[in-house]
Amino acid sequence: MEFETKMEQCCQGDEQTWAAGKFCQVSGRNQEKSKLCDPKKALQRYLYNRMGYWSDWSIPILITAAAGFLYITALLILALCHIAVGQQMNLHWLHKIGLMATLVVTVVTMSSIAQLWDDEWEMVVISMQATAPFLHIGALAAVTALSWLIAGQFARTEKATSQMLIFTAYFAVVAALYLVPLTVSSPCIMEKKNLGPKPAIIGHRGAPMLAPENTLMSFQKAVEQKTYGVQADVVISYDGVPFLMHDETLRRTTNVEDVFPELAYEHSYMFNWTDLERLNAGEWFLKSDPFWTAGSLSDSDYLEAANQSVCKLADMLQIAKDNTSVILNFQDLPRDHPYYSTYINITLQTILESGIQQQAVMWLPNTERQLVRQIAPGFQQTSDIKADAERLRDKGIKQLNLRYTKVTSEDIREYTAANLSVNLYVVNEPWLFSILWCAGVQSVTSDSSQILSKVPFPVWLMPPDEYNLIWITADLISFTIIVGVFIFQKWRLGSIRTYNPEQIMLSAAVRKSSRDVKIMKEKLIFSEINNGVENADELSLCSENGYSNEGVAPMDHRDMKLRMD
């Protein structure tokens, strides 16, 4: 109830902050209310303020789903093995309950992920661009391998309607799979000569895999990796000192709970710089190890990381001014902050006094752009809002800083044609970096600059003609194998008579002496005797018509006894 009340106050335009963590603020400075009042993000931050740490609930959800799918896969493989040897599969009641439970959990999981990751579904499209050509080959091999079982079932089926149903369903899937490449569109299916230059790499809060984020050590590591630029989050302290901090509170990246426990939930801009200087900003990195890289640090780096403090903007600029560019983002201040109306001027003064070239500064905030142009006309005006290229140019925007899921290859080409540079964040994996490279992106912001800097070429690059040749060849090979398997299975199984129920039960029975097994054997023998008599009658009838039946002889009791034994 408390959360709903605070959320309602926020989204009605309340300009005050709440819950000591300054959870929601609407400052009136051209903010997007949809961002400030997103219920899911609001809930996540509310839980963070209550719990004291970020909890990624998607991990246990995915682990549960993976366990369920592994269980179903095991049952499916077992069922296919039974079909392959012509046996029936009788499912235990525990497995039936397990399947129903897995179905329910799967539905709940997908619904939860759809809510938690509603912004991540675009990632599926990008993933398909990177993997679709190879997934197609894998799926083709799997469906071709299944033809042995499908053809065997087709050959054993007696009813023509059932055969037609099996044949139609299977070949419909096969035909659809053959035509899937018509819908595959990947930037990396292109001629090598059309590949653009490697995207520049901007260190996200420095080099956060090698050092605590937004610290001097982190930015020094980024410079050592020869990154094109660094990105930093700027906050103004209560006494007017610009410093670097991403979160609203200091709890995640400092020891504020130990030094100032009564102020742990306070927003970082409510601290004086003299208090911020007392905080340690590196021990959390070694304890939580957010990227699982702390163990690889050298002894000297480990000691240096453990002694990092909150970083001033001026100190970071001294490292960057002769080596790299900077992209700056800001946290908006509440109206009751002493420097609410002048923090832009203070930040500009700090940047200009540092001696960094104006062309090396990418200015991201939409606040007071006209003032910024007047004081620092050389800054590269950068926007984080996707809009029409002509409209952006009219506003004096030279660069775009967007999430990689929010743009397509067509958007990148359009912006490039309009002489707008595109930077995408946060790109950490070489395969994703490769896709964006092929798409023509000019730069990316990354946590793993030390990894991407060593990527000399896209992970894969394939000319269209070569891709079409592989596609058509794979389809022809698959089709030839499938047709051959169906013909062979029809020839192999077509002449074998259908087993009666006693034979099926006998084949599944345990191979040991028991009364039930003997009874089944007797039923099977008498069934064969009756079949033999019917065959003898048929051959006698054929003999009357001029055909010989010398090879047919009735089974005597001695033979029957031997068979039973």
Disulfide bonds with the S-S distance in Angstrom:
Cys10-Cys24 1.62
Cys188-Cys438 2.37
